[in-house]
Amino acid sequence: VYFAACDHVDNGQIAAVRIGEEATLKRFYQEGETVTLVPVNPAYTPLVYRGPELSDIQIEGRVVGFCRGE
């Protein structure tokens, strides 16, 4: 995975997000004061953050490419 360091991504982009002490890659959506982080794998549920919970997440960058090994 290749990502560009930044602190903002547009809706629908895949972002490297730090949640507390852990990092994850999720599709990012923001509507008003609600942020939804949607996993690419549909077996997992989206994570929703509102109000004070928003301080728990930090965008570290935007995914710009993938490299798959054979």
N, C-alpha and C positions, 0 to 999 in steps of 0.2 A: 504494500500500500504506500502510495506517495501522497503527501499532503503539503499544502502551502500554509505556513503559520499565519494566522489572522485571528481576530477576535469577533468577526461577524461573518455570517453566511446567509444566503437567501433561502427562502422557503423551498423545500424539496431537495436541497443539496445535502450530500453526505458530509457530516462534520465529525472531527475528532473532538470528543467532549469529555471533560473531566468531571466526574460526579464524586465529590468528596476526595478520596485518595485513589479512586479507580478511573481508568480511561476506557472509552468505548467508541465505536463508530456507529452512528445512527443518522437517519434522515431527519433533518431539522425542520420544524414548522412552528411559526409564532403567529398567534392571533391575539392582539392586544397584550394583556399581561399573562397570557397562557403560552407555555412552550411545551410542545409535544415532540418527543424523541421516538422515532419509529424504527424498529429493527428491520433490516432487509429480509431476515429470515421470518416468515409468517408464523412460525411455531412459537415465537415470543411475543409478549404483549407490549404495546407502546408505554412509554413512561411519560407522565404528565406532571408538569411543575407550574405552580401558580403563586403569586404574591411572594411571601418571605422564602418559600422553597426555592425561588429562582437564585438565591444567593448560594445554593448548594452546587450549581452547575457553572462550568466555565468552558467556553469554546476555545479550543487550542489551535484549530486549523480546519481547512477545507480539503476534502479528498480530491486529488486531481488525477489520480490514475491507480490502476491495479496491475500487478505483475503475478501471473499464475505460473507456478513451476509444473513441470511434467513428471 
